Amino acid sequence: MSYVGWGFMGMHALWWLFWIVLIVVVFSLFTPVPRSRHRQTPLEFLQRRYAAGEISSEEYEERKARLERDAKPVG
């Protein structure tokens, strides 16, 4: 009995595709999804820049005061 054409080879390729897809799905189900990073508040961002030495003490104090002033509710 001889198989003529791509029938048998096509089925063989589909089995390989099936197992590859199955492995990828199982791997993706058991791999933890990294949570998004905590979004920094403007004050935290300012503190990080100050700690890294990107801004001076005067600039830090000025921007901090402006952030605190703008954050206060009106009324």
Summary of the structure (lengths in Angstrom):
residues: 75
radius of gyration: 29.5
end to end distance: 90.2
largest distance: 90.2
contacts: 116
relative contact order: 0.07
helix: 65%
strand: 0%
